[in-house]
Amino acid sequence: MNRSCVNCLKTMMILLNFLCWLCGAFVVAFGEFQMMHSRYASLVTSFWPIYPANTLVVTGTIVTCVCYLGVLGGLRENRCMLITFFILLFILMLVELAMACVFLVYSREIGTFVEKDLMRSLETYKESSPDGNQTIRDDFDAVQYLFRCCGVHSEADWEGNVPISCCAEDPCNSVPHTNWREGCHVKLGNWFARNFLSTGAGVVSLFIIQFMCMCFTVPLFCHFRRRGLGYK
């Protein structure tokens, strides 16, 4: 392999890894943004370990670290870095593929989890004092206000003790007032499903870029090994 081909492979690998690093950094930032602005974590806890925001932060952090190793290995023509990068990237791709499958499975069953957790949160809200379980109370009020819904299935779930966040009027200063008729189960379930599908699609896109990085790493590593380069 002549030097021009090697330089071309190095350039492509470095550019792809840099692009992958940028994607990982964006994923971390987007996950942090979701964590700061999400008001539903205390209400839906069944799939908290694979909550979209958590998954984005963890995956993005690992991707940025691994891709940085790939950029350094290409720039320094270091075989040790390249083989380490290749192994870590291969493991990461397997994990991402498994995650994408999990997201697809959960997106089909998400309605069941959301309904069960919302009913539990609603009962906690009804049974708590005005100063008790403040996080659940605030989050449930936020969901009803933002999604323009009331209760889990309808306002009947509140059994007559309907919170002000269900009010459909603005400003809500009349008694009795009109409440949102639709329950939060369907709306919040659709919101989670969209987030799971978009997260799964992002993971698949990142998987494709990483696969291309691996394709450029193999010939570079073989060239450096034949030339006896790469351990300095």
C-alpha positions as CSV (number, residue, x, y, z in Angstrom):
1,M,0.0,0.0,0.0
2,N,1.6,3.3,-1.1
3,R,1.8,6.3,1.2
4,S,-1.0,8.3,-0.6
5,C,-3.5,5.4,0.1
6,V,-2.4,5.3,3.7
7,N,-2.8,9.0,4.1
8,C,-6.2,8.8,2.5
9,L,-7.3,6.0,4.9
10,K,-5.9,7.9,7.9
11,T,-7.8,11.1,6.8
12,M,-11.0,9.2,6.3
13,M,-10.7,7.4,9.6
14,I,-9.8,10.5,11.6
15,L,-12.7,12.5,10.0
16,L,-15.2,9.7,10.7
17,N,-14.0,9.3,14.2
18,F,-14.2,13.1,14.7
19,L,-17.7,13.0,13.3
20,C,-18.6,10.2,15.6
21,W,-17.1,12.1,18.6
22,L,-19.2,15.2,17.7
23,C,-22.3,12.9,17.6
24,G,-21.4,11.5,21.0
25,A,-21.0,15.0,22.4
26,F,-24.3,16.1,21.0
27,V,-26.0,12.9,22.4
28,V,-24.6,13.7,25.9
29,A,-25.8,17.3,25.7
30,F,-29.2,16.3,24.4
31,G,-29.5,13.7,27.2
32,E,-28.6,16.3,29.8
33,F,-31.1,18.7,28.4
34,Q,-33.8,16.0,28.6
35,M,-32.8,15.3,32.2
36,M,-33.1,18.9,33.2
37,H,-36.5,19.5,31.5
38,S,-38.2,16.2,31.9
39,R,-41.0,16.2,34.5
40,Y,-42.1,12.6,34.3
41,A,-39.3,10.6,35.9
42,S,-41.1,10.2,39.2
43,L,-44.3,9.1,37.5
44,V,-43.1,6.4,35.2
45,T,-40.4,4.2,36.8
46,S,-40.9,0.7,35.3
47,F,-38.2,1.3,32.6
48,W,-36.0,3.8,34.5
49,P,-32.7,1.9,33.7
50,I,-33.3,2.5,30.0
51,Y,-35.0,5.9,30.3
52,P,-34.1,7.8,27.1
53,A,-32.2,10.6,28.8
54,N,-30.1,8.2,30.9
55,T,-29.3,6.1,27.9
56,L,-28.3,9.1,25.8
57,V,-25.9,10.4,28.5
58,V,-24.2,7.0,29.1
59,T,-24.0,6.0,25.5
60,G,-22.7,9.5,24.4
61,T,-20.0,9.5,27.1
62,I,-18.7,6.1,26.1
63,V,-18.8,7.0,22.4
64,T,-16.8,10.2,22.8
65,C,-14.1,8.4,24.8
66,V,-13.8,5.5,22.4
67,C,-13.8,7.8,19.3
68,Y,-11.1,10.1,20.8
69,L,-8.9,7.0,21.2
70,G,-9.5,6.2,17.5
71,V,-8.5,9.8,16.5
72,L,-5.3,9.6,18.5
73,G,-4.4,6.2,17.2
74,G,-4.8,7.4,13.6
75,L,-2.8,10.6,14.1
76,R,0.0,8.9,15.9
77,E,-0.1,5.7,13.8
78,N,-0.2,3.7,17.0
79,R,-1.1,0.0,16.6
80,C,-1.8,-0.4,20.3
81,M,-4.3,2.4,20.3
82,L,-5.9,1.2,17.0
83,I,-6.4,-2.4,18.2
84,T,-7.8,-1.1,21.6
85,F,-10.1,1.2,19.7
86,F,-11.3,-1.6,17.4
87,I,-12.1,-4.0,20.3
88,L,-13.8,-1.3,22.4
89,L,-15.8,-0.1,19.3
90,F,-16.8,-3.7,18.5
91,I,-18.1,-4.2,22.0
92,L,-19.9,-0.9,22.0
93,M,-21.6,-1.7,18.7
94,L,-22.9,-5.0,20.1
95,V,-24.3,-3.1,23.1
96,E,-25.9,-0.4,20.9
97,L,-27.5,-3.1,18.7
98,A,-28.9,-4.8,21.8
99,M,-30.2,-1.4,23.1
100,A,-31.9,-0.6,19.8
101,C,-33.7,-4.0,20.0
102,V,-34.8,-3.3,23.6
103,F,-36.1,0.1,22.6
104,L,-38.2,-1.4,19.8
105,V,-39.6,-4.0,22.1
106,Y,-40.4,-1.5,24.8
107,S,-42.0,0.9,22.3
108,R,-44.6,-1.8,21.6
109,E,-45.4,-2.5,25.3
110,I,-44.9,1.0,26.6
111,G,-48.7,1.7,27.1
112,T,-48.9,-1.1,29.7
113,F,-46.0,0.3,31.8
114,V,-47.2,3.9,31.5
115,E,-50.8,3.0,32.6
116,K,-49.6,1.0,35.6
117,D,-47.2,3.6,36.8
118,L,-49.6,6.5,36.3
119,M,-52.3,4.8,38.3
120,R,-49.8,4.2,41.1
121,S,-48.7,7.8,41.0
122,L,-52.3,9.1,40.9
123,E,-53.2,7.0,44.0
124,T,-50.2,8.4,45.8
125,Y,-51.2,11.9,44.9
126,K,-54.8,11.4,46.2
127,E,-53.6,9.8,49.4
128,S,-50.9,12.4,50.2
129,S,-51.3,15.5,52.3
130,P,-50.8,19.0,50.6
131,D,-47.2,19.0,51.8
132,G,-46.5,15.3,51.2
133,N,-45.0,13.6,48.1
134,Q,-44.3,17.0,46.6
135,T,-42.3,15.6,43.7
136,I,-45.1,13.3,42.5
137,R,-47.7,16.0,43.0
138,D,-45.7,18.6,41.0
139,D,-44.8,16.2,38.2
140,F,-48.4,15.0,37.8
141,D,-49.7,18.6,37.8
142,A,-47.0,19.4,35.1
143,V,-48.1,16.4,33.0
144,Q,-51.8,17.4,33.1
145,Y,-51.0,21.0,32.3
146,L,-48.5,20.4,29.5
147,F,-50.4,17.5,27.8
148,R,-53.8,19.0,28.4
149,C,-55.1,15.9,30.0
150,C,-56.8,14.9,33.3
151,G,-56.3,11.7,35.3
152,V,-55.1,8.5,33.8
153,H,-58.1,7.6,31.7
154,S,-60.3,10.6,32.5
155,E,-61.1,13.1,35.2
156,A,-63.3,10.4,36.9
157,D,-60.1,8.9,38.2
158,W,-59.9,11.7,40.7
159,E,-63.2,10.7,42.2
160,G,-64.4,14.3,42.6
161,N,-61.2,15.7,44.0
162,V,-59.9,17.1,40.7
163,P,-56.7,19.2,41.0
164,I,-56.5,22.7,39.4
165,S,-54.0,21.4,36.8
166,C,-56.9,19.7,35.0
167,C,-58.6,23.0,34.3
168,A,-59.1,23.6,30.6
169,E,-59.8,27.3,31.0
170,D,-57.2,30.2,31.0
171,P,-57.3,31.8,33.4
172,C,-59.0,29.2,35.6
173,N,-61.0,31.4,37.9
174,S,-64.5,30.1,37.6
175,V,-66.2,27.5,39.8
176,P,-67.1,25.0,38.6
177,H,-64.6,25.0,35.8
178,T,-64.2,22.8,32.7
179,N,-61.6,20.1,32.8
180,W,-59.7,18.3,30.1
181,R,-61.6,15.3,29.0
182,E,-58.8,13.1,27.7
183,G,-56.7,11.0,30.1
184,C,-52.9,11.3,30.4
185,H,-52.3,7.6,29.7
186,V,-52.5,7.8,25.9
187,K,-50.8,11.2,25.6
188,L,-47.9,10.3,27.8
189,G,-47.6,6.9,26.3
190,N,-47.3,8.4,22.9
191,W,-44.7,10.8,24.1
192,F,-42.6,8.0,25.6
193,A,-43.0,5.9,22.4
194,R,-41.8,8.8,20.2
195,N,-38.8,9.3,22.5
196,F,-37.9,5.6,22.5
197,L,-38.2,5.3,18.7
198,S,-36.1,8.5,18.1
199,T,-33.5,7.3,20.6
200,G,-33.4,3.8,18.9
201,A,-33.0,5.5,15.5
202,G,-30.2,7.6,16.7
203,V,-28.4,4.6,18.1
204,V,-28.7,2.8,14.8
205,S,-27.3,5.8,12.9
206,L,-24.4,6.0,15.3
207,F,-23.9,2.2,14.7
208,I,-23.6,2.8,11.0
209,I,-20.9,5.5,11.4
210,Q,-19.0,3.3,13.9
211,F,-19.1,0.4,11.4
212,M,-17.5,2.6,8.8
213,C,-14.8,3.6,11.3
214,M,-14.0,-0.1,11.9
215,C,-13.8,-0.7,8.1
216,F,-11.0,1.9,7.9
217,T,-9.2,0.8,11.0
218,V,-8.5,-2.8,9.8
219,P,-6.4,-1.9,6.7
220,L,-4.6,0.8,8.6
221,F,-3.7,-1.6,11.4
222,C,-2.5,-4.3,8.9
223,H,-0.3,-1.7,7.1
224,F,1.3,-0.5,10.3
225,R,1.9,-4.1,11.4
226,R,3.6,-5.0,8.1
227,R,5.8,-1.9,8.4
228,G,6.6,-2.6,12.1
229,L,5.1,0.7,13.2
230,G,2.8,1.7,16.0
231,Y,4.1,0.9,19.5
232,K,5.9,4.1,20.2
